[in-house]
Amino acid sequence: MENNVPLRRMAAWLAILALPLAFANVGLALAAINFDLAGFGNMAYGVELVAAHPLGVELTRWSMIADMLGFYLMLIPVALVLRNWLKEHNRLWVNLVTLFGLGYLFFGAMGAAMLSAVLPNQLYAYAQSAAATAETHKAIFLAFTDAIYNGVWGTLDPILGGVWWVGLGIFLRRERRALGWVTLVLGAFMLLRDVKIGPLEMVGLAAYFVLAPIWAAWLGVDLLRQPAKE
């Protein structure tokens, strides 16, 4: 690893702090729908649950902000540190998978940022409007969630993130065997999300929600324990 201690330490702490934010995203989203899991599988029903919750709009907003930070933006420095660390194994391949990783992080963050702005406004308008107008706001809400959840997070991000983690895992195994294998498994589960077969996609999504924050924190702790030079 290049002797860039300040960057490595900053990346490590951000990766560690990303874990509680990533899990907060899930917790806030569950709280917004009163922990009724049917609201995740049926977005139209989810709108009604959130609109009926007195804090549903704010919980949704902060859930998206936690998502943007915990799953995406706070991992950008660690992606750069990993690139510097592993490029000696195969510069071209590591640069390529890092490009995929940065795409995953930027597009994912952009999706969360868009939803943090659009969804609360539409939820508030839905709750305050007459029946006919409320249905229009509900349709806008569902259109945006479909575009981001199924388009960006459900199709594009699994490819970008999956290639990144699998590519990193191949070389990371040589440096940190256990962490490398976990990275490969995470990448495989991420790619599984693009297999649009209900149970397989849900397994990939559930594994991603659990493993991605743990992987980030594990990597952060490992980076803090590295000597100044390698």
N, C-alpha and C positions, 0 to 999 in steps of 0.2 A: 504494500500500500504506500502511496506517496506520502511523504512526511508533511502533510497539511493538517496539523493537529486541530487548529480552530474549526476548520470546516467539518472534520470528522466528529468532533465533540458536539457541534451544533446539530449536525445531522442525526447523531445518536440520540440526543435529548428530544428532538422533535419527533423521532420515530417512537420513542418510549411514550411521550405525551399523546401521541396519536391514538394509542390503545384505548384510554378511557373516553376519548371523544368519539371514536368509532362505535364503541358499545353504547355511548350515550345517544347516538343517532338512532339505534334500534330501540332503546328504552323510551325515548321521547316519542317516536312514531307509535309504539304500542300504547303509551299513555294517551295519545291524541285520539285513538279509536277505542278507549276504555278497555284495552286488552282483549278486545273481541277479534280473534284471529281471522274470522270470516271477512273482516274489512280489508285484509291484505289480498285475499283471493278474489274479491269482488270490489273493484274500485268504486263502482256506483254506490254500493252500500257503504263503502268507506267514507265517501263524501258526506253522507247523511250522519254517520257516527261522529266525524270530526266537527261538522257544523253544529251538532247538538251539544258538544262538549263546551263548557264555558271558557276553557283555555285552549280549545282545539286549534285555533288559528295560530296562536303564538307557539304552541308546542310543535306544530308543523313547520313553522319558520325556523325554529331553533334546531329541529331535527335535520333539516336540510343544511344548515350552517355547520352543524357537527359532522355531517356526512362529508361536506366539501373539505373540511379541515382534516378529519380523522382518517378518511380513506384515501385522500388524494393530495392536497396541497402540502401537507406537512411531510410527505414522503419524497418530494422532489429533491431536496438535498441528499438524501440517502441514495437515491438513484444515481446521482452524480458521483458520490463517494464509491459506490460499487463499481461504476464504470472505470474509475481511476485505479481501483484495487485489482480488478480482474482483467484489464485490457492486455496485460503481458502474456496471458494464455493464448488469446486470439483477438487481436485488436479489431479486425474487421467485423467479426461476429459479435463481440461485446458492444461495439459501437452501434451495430444494427439493432440488437435487442434492447439497448438503452433507448434508442429512438422509439421503439415500440412502447417501452415503459413510460417515457415522457408523454407519448400520445395518450396512453391510458390515463395517466394522472391529470393531464390538462383537459382532455375531453370529459372525463368523469367529473372533475371539479366544475367545469362549465355547466354541465347538466344540473348539478346540485345548486349552483348559483342561480340558474334560470328558474328552477322550481321554488327556491326560497323567495323569489320576487313575485312569481305568478300565482302560485297556489294559495298563499294567504289572502291575496287580494280577491281571488275568485271565491274562496270559501266565505269570506266576509260578505261579499256581494250576494252570494247564494243565500246566506242566512237572513239577509236584510231585504231581499227582493220579493215581489209578488210571484205567484206560482209560475206564470208563463216566462217571466224574465229570469227567474231562478233556474229554470231548465237550461236556458242559454248559458248561464255561468257554469252550470254543472257540466255541460258539453265542452266548454273551453277547458275546464279543469281536466276532464278525462282525455281530451286530445293532447294536452301537454304532458300528462303523466304517461300516456301511451308512447309518445314520441321519445321521451327520455328513458323511461323504464325499459321499454322493449327495443327502441332503436339504438340509443347511445349505451345505456347500461346493460342491456340484454343481448345486443348483437355485436356492436363495435368494441366495447371495452373488454368482453371476454376474449376476443382474438388478440387485441393489443396486450392486455395484461397476461394472458396465458402464454404467449410467445416470450414475453419478458421474463416471467418467472421460470419457465422451462429452460430458456437459454441461460439465465443466471445460475440455475441449479446445477447444470452440467459442469460448470467451472467451479462453483462454490463448494461442491463436494470435495474437491482437491484441497481446499483450504480449511473448511469446517464441515466434516462429513455429515453429522446429524442435521445441521442447519441446511446444508445443500440438498439433502433428501427431502426435507420438509418443503423447501422452495420448489422442488420438482413436483411434489404432490399437490401443492397449492396451485401451480400452473396447470396441472392436469385437471383439477377440479374446475378451474376457471374456464378452460377450453370446453369442459363438459357442459357448461351453461349454454353453449351455442348449439348443443344437440337438442333440438326443440321437441323432445319427448318428455312429457310431464314429469314423471318421477325422476328421471336422470337430471333434468334441468334443475329441479328443486333440490336434489342432493348436492349438485354443484354449487347452487346459490347458498345453501345452508353452510356448507364447508367453507366457502369463501368468507361469509360473515364472521365465522369463528376463527379461521386460520389466518386471514390477512392481518388483523390487528395483532395477534400473537406473534406472527412472523416479524412484523415491524418492531415490536418491543424487544423480542429476542435478539434481533440484529442490532438494535440500538445498544443493548447491554453488552453485546459482544464487541462492538466498536469502542465502547468506553474502556473495555479491558485490554485493548490492544496496546502494545508498546508504541512509542513515538515513531520508531522506524521498523520496517519489515523488509 
